[in-house]
Amino acid sequence: MCNKAASNPNRVVLPANVTPSHYTLSIVPDLKEFTFGGQVAIDLTIHEATKTVSVNTKDLTLKTTAIEIEGKTIEPVSSAFDEHRDTTTFTFDSELPKGAAVLRITYDGILSDKMAGFYRSSYKDAEGKTKYMGVTQFEATDARRAFPCWDEPAAKATYTISLTVPTELVAVSNMPVASETQEGDKKTVVFEKTPIMSTYLVAWAVGEFEYIETTTTKLEKPVTCRVYTLPGLKEQGRFALEITPKVLEYFSEIFGTAYPLPKLDHLAVPDFDAGAMENWGLVTYRTVALLFDEKTSDLRFKEQVAVTVAHEIAHQWFGNLVTMEWWDHLWLNEGFATWVGTLAVDHLFPKWDTWSTFVVDDMQRGVGLDSLRSSHPIEVPVADPHEIHQIFDAISYSKGASVIRMLSNWLTVDVFLAGIRRYLKKHEYENATTDDLWNALSEESKIDVREFMNTWTRVIGVPILDVTEADGIVTVEQHRFLSTNDVKPEEDETVWWVPLGVHPKPASIADPNQTLKSRSLSFEVPEGPYLLNKDYSGVFRTNYPPSAIGRIGKAILDGSDLVGLSDRAGLVADIASLSKSGHTATSNFLDLVQYYKNEETYVVWELLAGRVGEIASIFADNERINQGIKHFQRNLVDRMVQKLGWEFPEGEDYLTSRLRNVILRSAGRAGHEATVAEAKRRFALFVSDPAHDSILHPSIRQTAFEIVLSQGGEEELRNVLKYFHAAPKQDQQVIALLALGYVQQPELIAEVQALAISEHVRPQDIFYVLAGLSSNYASRRLTWEWVKANWNTLSNRYKGSMSMLGSCVKFPLSQSSDAALIKEVKEFFADKDTKDFQRALDQAIEGLDVNSAWVAREHEGLSEWLSANNY
């Protein structure tokens, strides 16, 4: 038993004097009345005599409670519920002696629709009738909504679970079925005993499920792999099923430990708050994160499924077999699973260039958030469970994965994985901390990994490396990078250990790892172009002088091998971010972009198009700059529009197909005349006759919808809404929801806003609608006003899902640049309880500050550059 609460006396945890070892849990759900009954017998160890026993409970009605000790049954004289701490404390008449005991509780619960605990999820059958399934979601602290328990990651125990359900339904849980008995129209399904595990990984589900199945072939003990879906959907799980045994076998090999359970199920859930949840042996998913149809799905969902499945399978070792000791170490779970999940996808699909996509997506999310004062360290102290959900963010996932990638490259991947094997073996079925991981890696590498990593995980922020050239010498100096570009001396005291990655490597840098361990370092200016952060594996921004950028730009234009794919993408990301923060002029970024006129890769274009489009969006209040940037954008994409067109040739490679959508989306948003005209033509054919379905390939359908909605009105909205309501698959609904926010007329904007909280849009999908409304200049301010007017509705709707509520705050403000909004936002929330989304609120306000400062600082210089370059 691992209980280290004493290491942080502020943690809201249960007393350590009583601990569980096994739960025998029986659940009887009622999918008609939306309730469930439960019985739990918890095998306990009483470590010191006590008159009280406390357990975590939330939204449960306890009916009977008794404790058995040495054959005697003792009932408590009283019980008290603490609403803030989610605890029920039972008080007994006399002290319970030290030793073994069994706590028995019967209780009732509610099958709510809040996507937390044991909850209900709705769907429509073939006849259009609404039906329900029941499923669990316990991370971080919602097992207590389903059964009384010690709901802390270190309070590991084993579980024997049984479900009593209607005979026509299927019941699944973490383990295979041990027995099934029928009585009348009900059956009781008992599952095999689990390994020792944390409460947040316990899972079960009941519903009209069907499945497809396969088995691993390369493991000593074969593992049965299944994908469970609602009726009629199982074939859409074929891709996920095909990769599951391959990922299991790959991880078993590189982790040096076979997957320890006899089965691994994936379950698609229509209503699901997160992307997926790694419950041991029964992984649950938002439908679009698991199901993919080769004929009707947007290609981007295929990579999303692969990455998500690999991420969740990685957790079966990293998180489930070895579990974080407390939520301070959440990043151990999420950062590692993100990194190694990407490693697995790259192994299975090398042509996808997954690591370059990682540079564009995960690294930019992580570094972007960590460039704000309102960020937090990767290892963030968490005292109260109410704080936990706020750190399921781009720091724990994306920055966490990015620093692991940096460390693995610094040590070499082989040495890093050898250290991981050592860590897993030492701590299997136990809990561990970040220091335990550093110890294992240090023992394997013979390097003090903790010294290298502490600044990356325990300190807020990332460094910027300022590069200067003078008298034949390059000087690199590190400081903290803030998007507000106003670092105070007391905020700039950290000296990171930075792997410089200078290429070509200067002879004067003796360290083979090129690690900058001081404030600055100098080397001779190379004859030709040079790079810092080669392959873009270091987690920092590089601020080159114009002379260096000119040489790198010429190398890019000439197609030099010196500047690889990740390097070209990383340079765009860095200079765009530095122009937004004011470390360099935005005109310097636009000068850089012109070196990319021969670029033809998806990864680089995703960044180019996004960062140029961001300028147009943030400066939308300035008609001159907005239109000038769109002119620049049209010129930028015109060659690629003509080259790629709208058709998807048979056998085309995956990345070219992805690139086409990036180009057409950018062209459409910039008002590229031929693109807009073709979108309108194809859309008209598409909506006029179902036989013309192929005229809009699924991978460009969202882009076409967005273009016609932004250029049209009532008729276009009606047609996209018709598509949305008729779409049989959730991924098809998602592309419609993302596009709907681009309507221009106030009355149509209001209609889309109302749709977002209507019965037609699942609560989890609101952020798709908000994403479009927030990107659209015509609707973003109206959407903020809508959020304010509907705040009570939104806060009640998402009280069980505070990350969603945080998104309702952040999205409408994310691309606004009106400084007056800062005061307005603060005043609106002044009298409201914001503790559960305070981080999101702080980040929204700081983002407004960054955007408004960017516009105020750059409007003159940008206007001059656009005029000088005839835009």
N, C-alpha and C positions, 0 to 999 in steps of 0.2 A: 504494500500500500504506500502510495506516494502522496503525502499531504504537506505542502511547503508553505501553508498560509502564513506561518510564523515569519517567513522571509519578507512578507509585506503585510503588516498588521492592519492596513486599510482595506484589504480585500473583503468584499462581502461574500463570505463563505460560511458553510455549516461548521459547527464545532467538530474538532477532530477526535473527540472522545468515543464516538460511535461510528463505525464504518461498515459498508455493505460488502458482501462477497458474492452473493447470488440472488437474482430476482426470478421468482416463478410468477409469471404474469398472464392473466386471462382477460381477454377483451371481447365484449359482445356489442358490435356496432348496430345501430338502427338507422339505415339510410333513408327511411321514410320520415322519421321524427327528428332526425339529425341529432341524435344523442348516442351515448355509449355507456355501458356499464363495465366496471373493472374490478378485478380482485388481484391483489399482489401480496405475495409472501416473500419477505426480504430477509435472507440469512445475514445476521449481523455479528460483528465482534464488538463487545463493549470493553474498551481499553482501560477504563477506570470507572468505578462505581458512580452512578448518576441517577438523579430523579427525573431528568428530562431527556427526551429524544426529539431531535428536530429533523424534518425532511423538507425538501422543496415541493411546493404545490402551487398551482395557478389555475384558476377557473375550474376547479374540481369541487364537487360536493362530497365530503367524506361522510360515510354512513356508519361504519363500525371500525373500531381499532382495538387491537389487543397485541400483547407481546408474550411470547412463550419462552420460558426459561426453565430448563431442567424439568420439563413435563408439566409445569404450572402455567396457567393462562392468567395474565394480569391486564386489566383494563386501566387506561389512564383516568385520573380524576378530573382532568380538564384538558382542553386543547385551545391554543391561541394562534390566530393567523396574523402574520405581519405582511401587510400588502406591499410595502416597499421592498422588503427582502424576499418576497415570495416564499415564505416559510410557514410551516405549521409546526408548533412545538407542543408535544404531549408531555404532560406532567403526571407523574405517578406518586402514589401515596407514600411509598418508601423507596429507598435507593435500589436500583437494579444492580445486581452484582457484576463484577468483572467476569467476562467469559462470552460464550456463544449464546445467541438468542435469535428468535424469528419474529419479525414484526409483520402482522397481518392487517391489511386494510381493504375494506370494500368501499367503492365510491362510484359516482356518476360524473360524466363529463358531457360537454357540448361539441358536436361536430360542426364547428363554425365554418365560415367561408373566408377566413382571414389568412389562409395559407401558412398557418403556424400551428404546431402541436399536431394532434390527430384531427384532420379537417376534411371537409367535403369538397369535391371538384365536380363541376357539372359538364355535361356534354349532351348532344342530341343524337338519337338513334336514327336509323334509316328512314323512319316515318316522321321524323321531326319532333319526337317526344323528348322532353328533357329528362335525363337520368343522372344518377350520381355515383361516384366512386368515393371511397375513403382512402386517405393516404397520410403518411406522417412527414413532418419536417421539423426536426428537433434542434439543429444547430442555429444559434449558439446555446440558448438556454430555454428551449421549449419542450423538452421531454417532460418537464414538470406540468405541462398542460394535459399530458396523456396518462401519467401515473406518478404517484408519490415516489420520490427518489432523491438520491444524492447527485444533483444535477451539476457536476463539476468534472472537468476532463480528467483530473487525477483520481477521482473516486471510481476506479475501474472495477468491474464485476462481470460475472457471466450471467446469461439470461436463458430461461426456457419460456418460450412464448407460445400461447395458443389463442386462436381466433375462432369464435362461434359465429357462423355466417349462413345466410340462405344457401341451400344446396346448389343453386344454379350459378352462384358466384365463385370466383377464384380468389384464394387468399395466398399471399406471399409474404415472406419475411427475410431476415438476414440469412437464415440457414435453410437447408432442404426440409421437406416434410418428413416427420418421423412417424406420424400416424394420423389417420382420419377416421372419425366415427360419425355415423348419421343417426339422428333422432328426429323423426317427423320431417318437417321441411327445413330443418337446420342441420348443419354439420359442424363438428369441432375439429379444427386442424391444429395439430401439435407439431411444433418445429423442433429440430435438433438443438441441443444446447450450444450456445455460441462460445467462441473463445472469450477470454477476458477482454473487456472493451469499455469505452466511455459511453455515457448515456446519449450523447448527441449523435452517436452513430447507430443507435437502435432504430429499426424501421419495420413497418408492415404496411400492407395495402390490401384492399378488398374491392372487387369490381368485376365487370364483364370483360375479363382480359382474355386475349389470345396471344400466342407467342410463336416465334421461330427459334430454332435451336441449332447449336453446333458444339464442337468439343475441341479442346486443345489437343495437339498431336505430339508436341515436343517436350512435355513435362512428364516427370516420373509418375505423378498421380494426375490423370486427366481431369480437367476442370470443365464442367458443363456450363455453357454460355447461352443465355437466352435474352431476347428482346421481347418485352411484354408491351402490348398496346391495347387500346380499345378496339372493338370489332371493326374489321375492314381496313385497318391501318398497318397490319404487321409487315407487309412487304416493303413498306417505306422504312422499316428498320433494318433492311438487308445490308446496307453499307456499314452501319454501326456494328452489326453482327459479324460481318466479314473481317473487320479490323480488330475486334475484341480479342480473339485468341492470339493474334499476332502481337498485339501490345502486351498481353499477359506473358507470353513467352519471352519477349524482348526484355521486359522488366525483370522477370525471374532470373534471366541471364546476367544482366548488368548489376542487379542488386545482390546477386549471390544467394538469394533466398526465394524458394518457390512460393507462389501465391498460396496462402495457408488454408483457404476454405475450399470446399468441394464444388462450389458453384458461384457464378457471378451473373446476376440478372441486371438488366437495364429496364426501366419502366418510364414510359412517356406519360406525363401528367398534363392535362389541359390547363389547369390553374396552378401556376408555380411561380413563386416570388423570385427565386434566384435563377441562374442558368442551369445548375445541376447540383446534386448533393451526393457526397461520396459514401453514404451508408454502407457499412461493410457487407458485401455480398448482395446488396439490393440498392443499386444506384438509381436515383430518381432524377428526371430531367424535365425542364420546359420542353414542350413538344418540338419546337423548331431547333432545339439543340441536340435532338436524337434522330429525328425522322428526316429522310431526304428521298426525293423522287427524281431519278435521273432524267425523266421526261419533262416534268413540270416545275421543278425547283430552280430558283436562282442559284448559280454555281457557287456563290460565296457561302451558301449554307453548307455545302459539302465540306469545305475546310473548317467551318465552325463546328460541325459534327465531329470531325476527326480530332480537332484540338480539344474539344470538350470531353469526349470519351477518353482520350489519352490522359488528360488532366485528372479525371475522376479515378481512373484505374491506378494512376500513380499514387493517389491518396491511400489506396488499399495497403500500401507499405508505409508511406510517409504521411502519417496522420492516424491511420487505423492500427497498424502493427506497432508503430512507435508514435506516441501521441504527445503533443505539447503538454507541458506541465500545467500551464495556465494560459489565459488568452493574451498575455504579454507576448507570447511566442507564436501567435497566429501565423505570422509570416513564414515560420518553419513549415507549416502545412502548405500555405497557398503559394508562397514564392517558389518553393522547390517544385511543387506539382506543376506550376506554370512553366518553369524551365525544363524539367525532364519530360513533360508532356510535349513540348515543342521538339525536344530531342527525338522522341519517339515518332512524331509525325514526319520529321525530316528523314528518319531512318526508313519509314514506310513509303514516303512519297518524295524522293530527293529532287524531282523535277519541279516541285512546288516552290522551292527556294524559301522554305519556311523561316529560316533564321533572318533572312532579309526582311520578310514581313514582320518578324518580331521587332526589328529595329524601327520600322515604321509605326507599328501599333503599340506594343507593350512598353518599349523604352520611352516613347514620346509621352504616353499617358503617365508613366511613373515620374519621369523627370519634370514633365509639365506641372504635375500637382506638387512636387517637391520644391518647385521654384516659388511657391507661395509661403508667406509667413504662417498661414493657417494650416500648413501641412503638419505632419507629425513624424517622429522617428519610426523606422521599421519596427524596432522593438519599443513598443509604447506601453507605459505602465497603465494597466486597466484594473481599477479597483471594484467598480460596480458593474454588474451584468447589463445595466441599462446603457453602458458606454460601448459595449462590445460591437454591436452592429455597425457603429460609425467607423470602425477600422477595417471593415471588409471593403477595401477601396484600392485604388491604383498604387498606393504605397505598399501595402501588404502583398498584393499580387504582382504588379508590374515592376515596381522598383525592386521588390524582393527578388523576382526572377532575374532582373537585370544585373543586380550585384552578384547573384550566384553565377550567372554567365560570365561576368568579369572575373570572378574568383576562379572558376573552373578553367578559363583560358590562361589565367596567371599561373596556376598550379600545373596545368595540362589536364584535359578531360579524363585521361586514364588514371592519373593520381587522385583526382577529385573523386571519381567513382569508387576507387579502392577505399578512400576514406569514408564514403557513404556506406559501403558494405560493412566496414568496421563499426560504424555508428549503429546501423540497423541490427547487427548481430548482438552488440552489447546491450541494447535497450529494447529488444523485441518484447512485446506484450507489456511494456512499461511506459513511463512518461519521461520526457527529456526536455532540456532547455537549449537555448542557442549555444551556451557555453559547452554543452555536451557535444554538439556538432563540431564546434571549433577544436575541441580536444581530439576528437577522432581524426579530423583532417590534419591537425598538427602532428599527431603521432605517425600518420601515414607519410606526410610530406617532409617531415623533419624541419618544418618552418613554423614560426609562431603565427598561425593564421588569425588568432584573436587580435593580435596587434595590428595586422593589416585591416581586419574587418570592423573593428569596434567603431571607427568613425563613420563607416558606411551604414551601420545598423542602429547605433545608439545615439546618433546626432541627427538632428533635423537638417534637411537641405542637401544640395549637391554643389560641387565646385564649378567655377568657370576658370578656364586656363587662358589668361591673357598672353598672347604671343606678340612680341615686338622684335624688330630687326634693326640693328645699329652697328655700324663699323664691322660688318662681317660676322656678327654674333647674334644668334637667336636666344632670346630670354623668355622663359615660360614662368609665369607667376600665377599662383592659385589664390582665389578668394571665393567666398560664398556667392552663389548666383541667386539673385532674386528677380522675379519678373517686374518688380517695381523699381529696380535699379537704384535702391536707396539703402544699401546695407550700412548699418551702424557699426562702429568699431567693436562693440560688445557682441555683435552678431557674427563677427568675422574673425573669431579666435581659433576656429578649427583648422588644423593642417591635416588634410586627408593623405593617405598613402595612395598615390595615383599611378596606375600603370600607364605610362605615357604613350607607348605604341608608336614611337617616331619611326617613320619609314621614308627613305632608307635610313637604317640605324646609324647614328653618328658614332664615329670612332671614339669620341671623347666621353661617351656614356658607357662606363665599364660594366654596370649592372646588367646582366643578360635580360632581366625582367623590366628594365628601364623604369624603376619605381621612383617617382618623385616623393620624397619623404620630408621635404622642407618647403618653405614658402615659395622658393624659386630655384631655377636651374638654368644653366646656359650651355649652349653648344654652337659649333661653327655653322654658319649658313651653308647648306648644301648647294651644289652648283645648279641643280635643276629644281623642279617642284618637290616638295616634301609634305608629308602628312603627319599630324598627330592622331592618335586613336585609330590606328590602322585596323580595318575591319569593324570599326565602331563598336568595340566590346567594352570600352571604358564608360562609366556612368558619369559623364560630365559634358559641359559645353566647351567648345574651343572657339576662341575669338581671335581669328587670324588678322594680320594687317593686310591692307589692300594689295600690297606687293605679292604676298604669298597666295592670296586668293586668285590673283591674276594668273600666276604660274599654274596653280591647280586647275583653274578654269580652262586654260589652254590645253592642258593634258586631257581634260574631259572632252573638249572639242575635237582633239586629235584621236580620241579613242585609246589613250594610253592604258596599258595594263596596270600602271601604278595605282590608278584610282578604280578600285573594284566597285561592285554593285552596292554593298553596304556603305562604302566610303562616299559614293555619290549621293545616296539617300541621306546619310548622316550629315553631310555638309549642308544640304538643303534645310534639314531640320534645325541645325545649329544656327545658321545665319538668319533664318526666318524668325526663330525665337529671340535671337539677340537684337534683331531690328524691332521686334515688338516691345522688348524691355527697354530699348534705348541705348544698348551697348554699342550699336552701330546704326547707321541710317537705313531706313526701309529702301531707299533708292539703291543702296549697296546690294541688298537682297535681289532687287529686280535686275541689277547689272549681272549678278551671278546667274540668274535664271537663263539669261540669254546664251550662256555657255552650254546649255542643255538642249540646244535646238535639234540635235541628232539623237536625243534620248528615245529609246523605244521599249523600255522595260516597265512592267506593271508597277513594281515596288517604288521606283523613283517617281513615276508619274502620279501615283497615289499621293505622295507628299507634295510634289510640285503643284498639282491642281488644287489640293486642299489648302496649301499655304497662300497661294495667289488668291484663291477664292475667299479666304479669310479676310484679306485686306479689303476686298470689295464689300464684304458683309459688315465688318466693323466700321468702315468709313461710309456706310450707306447714307448717313445724314448729310454727307458732303456730295452733292450731285456731281460736281466736277471730277472729284477723285473716283467716285463709284463708277461713273461712266468711262473714265480714262482707263481704270484698271480692267474693266470688262473688255474694252478695246484691246488692251495688251493681252488679255486672256484669249480672246478670239484669234489673234495672230499666233499665239503660242500653240494652240491646239489644231489650227486649220490643217496643217500637213498630215497630222495623225487621223483627223476626221476623214480626210480623203483616202488615206491608206487603208483604214480599218472598215469603214462603212458600217452598215447595220446588220449584215448577214453573218451567220456563224457557220463557216464551212465544216463539212464532215471531217472529223479527225483532227480538228484544230487543237493546239496545245492549250492546257488549262490556263496558263498565265496570260496568253494573248486574249482569250475569251474574257478574262477578268479586266484586262486593260481596256478593251472596247468600251465597257460601261463607264470606266473612269473618264475616258476621253469624251464620250457623248454627254455625260452628266456635266462636266466642266463646260463644254461647248454650249449646252442648253442653258445653264445658269448665266453664261456670259451673253446670251442672246445671239449666238452664231446663227445667221439667217438660214443657211441651208439645213442645219440640224433642227431648228425649230420647225421649219416647213415639213421636213421628213417625219418628224415626230407626230405632227398633226395629221399628215396623210396616213401613216400607219395606224394611228389611234382610231381614226374614222373607220378604217377597214376592220380593225379589231373589234370594235363595238357593234358594227353593223351586221356581222354574220359570224357565228361560232366556227364556221369552216375556215375563217381567217385567223385562227388562234396562233398559227406559227408566224404570222407577220410581225408579232412582238415577242421575240425570244424571252423566256422567263428572266434571263440575266440582265435585260435592258428594259423590262416592263416598268419597274419603278421609275426609272429615269424618264421614260416616255410619259408616264402619268404626271410626274412632277412638271415637265415642260408644258404640257397642254393645260394643266390647272393654273400654272403661273401666267399663261398667256390667254386663258379663256375665262369662263364664268359659270353660270348656272348649269348649262347643258353638260359641260365637262365634269362638273362635280357629280351630277346625277349619274353619269355613266361610270365613274370610278366607284361611287357608292354602290351601284348595282353589282359591279365586279366584287367588291368587298363582301357584300351580303351573300353572294352566290358562291364565293370561293369555298371549295370543300376542304382545303388544307390550311393550317395555321400559317405556314410560311407565305402562302399567297395573300392571306389577310394582312400579314405584317407589311408587305411591300405596298399595299394600298394605304395602310395607316400612315406609313412614313411619307407618302406622297401627298396625302390629303391636306397637310398643313401648308401647302404652297398656294392655296386659293388667295385671291387678292382683295375681293370685295368684303367690306365689314360684315354684311349680313351672312355671307357664306363662311367667313371666319368664325362668327358666333355659332353657326350650325356645326362646324367641325369641333369647336370647343365643347359644345353640349354633347356631341357624340362620344367624346373622350371619357365621360363619366356616366354614359348610358348603359343599359343592359346589353347593348350590342358589342361593347368592347370589354374584354376581360380586364379586371383591375390591374393585373400585372402588365398589360399592354399600353397603359396610358403614356408611358414615356416615348413610345413610337410616335404618337400623335404630337406630343409636346416637342419632340425633336424637330419635326417639320415646321410647326408653328414658330419655334424659336429661331430657326434659320431664315425664315421668311421675314424680310424687313417690314412688310405690310402688316404682319400679325404679331410680332414679338411684344410690342408695347401693349397691345390689346390683350395678349395672353397673360401678361403680368397683372393687368387689371382684373382679368377673369380669375386668376388664382386668388387674388385678394378677396374678390366678391364671393368666391366659393370655398373660402378657407375652412369653414366649419365642416362642410361636406367632405373635403379632401382629408382633413385631419381625422375625422371619424372613420372614413373609408380605409385609411392606411394606418390606423393605430396599432395594428399588429405587424406592420411592415414599414418601419420608420425610414428605411433607405429609400423607399418609394416616395415618401413625403419629402425627403431631402431633394429628390430629383424634381419634384414639383416646384421647389424654390429655385434650384440652380438652373434648370433648363431655360425658362423664359428670360433670364438675366444674362445668360452665358455669352451672347453676342451683342449685347447692348453697350453703348459707349456714352450714355448720358450721365454725366457726373451727378446731376440732381437726383438721380435714382438712389444713390447711396443713402442720402438722408431719408428719403421716402421709405426705403426698405427697413432701415433701422427703426424708424418711427412706427411702422406697421407691426413689427414684431416686439416692440418694447413691452407690451402688456401680455405677451403670449408665452406659454411654456415651451421653450425651444431646446431643452436639454438633450432630447433624443435626436435632434438634427442640427445641433449647434455647429458642428464642423462644416456641414454642407452650407449653412447660412453664412458662416465666416468666409468660406471659399467663394461663395457667390458675390459677396460684398467686395472682397479683394479683387476678384476678376473684373468687376465693374471699374474699380480703381485703375487697374492695369489698362483696360480698354480705353477709358476716358483720357488717361495720361498719354497714351499712344496717339490718339487723334489730335489732342491739343499740341503735342510736340511736333507732329509730322505733317500737319495739313499744308503748311507752306512749302516745305521741301518736296513733298510728293507732287504737289501741283506743278512745281517748277520742273521736276524731272519728267513728268508726263508731257508737259508742253514741249520741252527740249527734245523729246523723243517722238514727237508727233502723235501722241495718244490723246 
